[in-house]
Amino acid sequence: MPLLGLGTWQLRRQECYDGVLRALDVGYRLVDTATAYSNEREVGRAVRESGLPRDEVFVTTKLPPDDAGRERAVIETSLDAMGFDHVDLWLVHWPPDGRATPDVWERLLGIREDGLAREVGVSNYSPAQIDELVDATGAAPSVNQIPWSPREYDADRLAHSRDRGVVLEGYSPFRGSDLDDPVLNDIASAHDKSPAQVVLRWHVEHGVVVIPKSARAERIASNFDIFDFALTEEEVRRIDGLS
């Protein structure tokens, strides 16, 4: 799973299709969507028409919590919309009724066994809910997608995920960041980068997957331009301290 991807929340129709195509052309190989975003069809069409082999693009989509109990019908509808025979990662978008619901997790594991999803995971689950799934089924989610940014950094939560073999994936990296913060601006200046690029690089330094959303060509390119520099350990600690 790539560490940097394109988020598509709130992207619709042609804007979504164009944004995904731009991102794939720039070099992104992870695209995140969800049934609730109503853009799976555009995401799938962009991936199919990008000219890239299907196995080079990691596509994530998500099960709406209100559709718990209809897992197979939902994944089949998503695959039909995208024009795929499998998705790379399928997540429970939110805990159904706010609960861990091991029975739903059990059915996602069955979807993985049937090959409709290469991996399965969850989104917006607490550490306690992750443990409940593991205790009930013996299988940990491959991924937990949650809000993550310097302000939301939590070393204990990151360690909890790592101890259980769960990849932490952060969304809304800028919503939880103060891009005017002197720490981010000082570090950005030292590397001739923007504060937003520093935030994304900070995710990568921690091994946390990050999926910034944008439809603007220049922003898509800028967000991907983070692999020609690295943060020092001291810079990472300073950013961690913003929490």
C-alpha positions in Angstrom: 0.0 0.0 0.0 1.5 3.4 -1.0 2.2 5.8 1.8 0.7 8.8 -0.1 -2.6 8.7 -2.0 -5.4 10.9 -3.3 -8.5 11.3 -1.3 -11.7 11.9 -3.3 -14.3 13.0 -0.6 -16.5 15.7 -2.0 -15.2 15.2 -5.6 -18.0 14.6 -8.0 -18.5 13.7 -11.7 -16.0 15.2 -14.2 -14.1 16.9 -11.4 -13.4 13.6 -9.8 -12.6 11.8 -13.0 -10.1 14.6 -14.0 -8.6 14.8 -10.6 -7.9 11.0 -10.4 -6.4 11.0 -13.9 -4.1 14.0 -13.0 -3.0 12.2 -9.9 -2.2 9.0 -11.7 -0.3 10.9 -14.3 1.7 12.7 -11.6 2.7 9.4 -10.0 0.0 8.6 -7.3 -0.7 4.9 -7.1 -3.3 5.0 -4.2 -6.8 6.3 -4.7 -9.3 6.4 -1.8 -13.1 6.5 -2.4 -16.2 5.2 -0.6 -19.8 4.2 -1.5 -20.9 7.3 0.4 -18.9 9.6 -1.8 -21.1 8.7 -4.9 -18.0 8.8 -7.1 -16.9 5.2 -7.4 -17.9 5.1 -11.1 -15.7 8.1 -11.9 -12.8 6.7 -9.9 -13.0 3.4 -11.6 -13.2 4.9 -15.1 -10.2 7.1 -14.5 -8.1 4.1 -13.3 -9.2 2.0 -16.2 -8.5 4.8 -18.7 -5.2 5.9 -17.2 -3.2 3.4 -19.2 -1.8 1.9 -16.1 -2.1 -1.8 -15.4 -4.8 -2.4 -12.8 -2.4 -4.1 -10.4 -0.3 -0.9 -10.2 -3.1 1.2 -8.7 -4.2 0.6 -5.1 -7.9 1.4 -4.8 -9.8 1.7 -1.5 -13.5 2.0 -1.0 -15.8 1.6 2.0 -18.9 0.0 3.3 -21.5 2.5 4.7 -22.4 1.6 8.3 -26.1 1.6 7.5 -25.5 -1.2 5.0 -24.2 -3.6 7.7 -25.8 -6.9 6.9 -25.7 -6.3 3.1 -22.0 -6.5 2.7 -21.9 -8.8 -0.3 -24.5 -6.8 -2.2 -22.7 -3.5 -1.5 -19.2 -4.7 -2.6 -20.6 -6.2 -5.7 -22.4 -2.9 -6.5 -19.1 -1.0 -5.9 -17.1 -3.4 -8.1 -19.7 -3.1 -10.9 -19.6 0.7 -10.6 -15.8 0.8 -10.8 -15.5 -1.9 -13.5 -13.2 -4.1 -11.4 -13.3 -7.7 -10.3 -11.7 -6.8 -6.9 -10.9 -3.8 -4.8 -7.5 -3.6 -3.1 -8.9 -2.5 0.3 -12.4 -2.5 1.6 -13.1 -0.7 4.9 -16.1 -0.4 7.2 -16.6 3.4 6.9 -17.7 4.0 10.5 -18.6 1.6 13.4 -22.2 0.6 12.8 -24.4 2.2 15.5 -21.1 3.3 17.1 -20.2 -0.3 18.0 -17.4 -2.6 16.9 -19.8 -5.2 15.5 -17.6 -8.3 15.1 -20.3 -10.0 13.0 -19.8 -7.3 10.3 -16.1 -7.8 10.6 -16.5 -11.5 10.2 -18.4 -11.0 6.9 -15.7 -8.7 5.6 -13.2 -11.4 6.3 -15.4 -13.7 4.2 -15.4 -11.1 1.3 -11.6 -11.2 1.5 -11.6 -15.0 1.4 -13.8 -14.8 -1.7 -11.3 -12.5 -3.5 -13.6 -9.5 -3.9 -11.2 -7.5 -1.7 -7.5 -8.1 -1.4 -7.5 -6.7 2.1 -10.1 -5.5 4.6 -10.1 -3.0 7.4 -12.0 -0.4 9.3 -12.3 3.4 9.5 -12.9 5.6 12.5 -12.5 2.7 15.0 -11.1 3.2 18.5 -8.3 1.1 19.9 -10.8 -0.7 22.1 -13.0 -1.5 19.2 -10.0 -2.9 17.3 -9.2 -5.1 20.2 -12.8 -6.3 20.3 -12.6 -7.4 16.7 -9.3 -9.2 17.3 -10.7 -10.9 20.4 -13.8 -12.1 18.6 -12.3 -13.3 15.4 -8.5 -13.6 15.9 -8.0 -11.3 12.8 -6.9 -7.7 13.0 -8.0 -5.2 10.4 -5.2 -4.5 7.9 -5.9 -0.8 8.1 -7.6 1.7 10.4 -8.3 5.0 8.6 -8.8 7.9 11.0 -8.3 11.7 11.2 -4.5 12.3 11.6 -2.4 15.5 11.7 0.2 17.1 13.9 -2.5 18.3 16.2 -3.9 14.8 16.5 -0.6 13.0 16.9 -0.9 10.3 19.5 2.2 8.1 20.1 0.2 5.6 22.2 -2.4 5.1 19.5 0.3 4.7 16.8 2.0 2.1 19.0 -1.3 0.3 19.6 -1.8 -0.1 15.9 1.7 -1.2 15.2 1.6 -3.8 18.0 -1.5 -5.4 16.4 -0.2 -5.2 12.8 -2.7 -2.5 11.8 -1.6 0.1 9.3 -2.7 3.6 10.4 -4.0 5.7 7.6 -4.7 9.4 8.2 -7.3 11.5 6.4 -7.9 15.3 6.5 -4.2 16.0 7.2 -4.6 19.8 6.7 -7.9 20.3 8.4 -6.2 19.4 11.7 -3.1 21.4 10.9 -2.3 25.1 11.5 -0.3 25.8 8.3 0.6 29.2 9.8 2.3 27.6 12.8 5.9 28.9 13.2 7.2 25.4 13.7 5.9 24.1 10.4 7.0 27.3 8.6 10.5 27.2 10.1 10.9 23.6 9.0 9.4 24.3 5.6 11.8 27.2 5.0 14.8 24.9 5.9 13.8 22.5 3.2 12.5 25.0 0.6 9.1 23.4 0.9 5.6 24.5 1.9 4.1 23.8 5.4 1.6 21.5 3.7 4.4 19.5 2.1 6.1 19.2 5.5 2.9 17.9 7.1 2.6 15.2 4.4 6.3 14.3 4.8 5.8 14.0 8.6 3.2 11.4 7.9 5.6 9.5 5.7 8.4 9.7 8.3 6.1 8.0 10.8 5.0 5.4 8.3 1.4 6.6 8.4 -0.5 6.5 5.1 -1.9 9.9 4.1 -4.6 10.8 1.5 -4.9 14.5 0.9 -7.9 15.5 -1.2 -7.7 18.0 -4.1 -9.0 18.5 -7.6 -6.6 21.3 -8.5 -3.8 20.2 -10.8 -1.1 22.4 -9.0 -2.1 21.2 -5.6 -2.2 17.5 -6.6 1.3 17.9 -8.0 2.6 19.8 -5.0 1.2 17.3 -2.5 3.1 14.5 -4.3 6.4 16.5 -4.4 7.6 15.2 -1.0 10.0 12.5 -1.9 13.1 14.6 -2.5 13.7 15.6 1.1 13.5 14.1 4.6 12.9 15.5 8.0 15.5 15.1 10.7 14.6 13.3 14.0 14.6 16.6 15.8 12.2 18.1 13.2 9.9 15.2 13.6 9.9 15.6 17.4 9.1 19.3 17.0 6.1 18.5 14.8 5.0 15.8 17.2 5.0 18.4 19.9 2.3 20.4 18.2 -0.2 17.9 19.6 
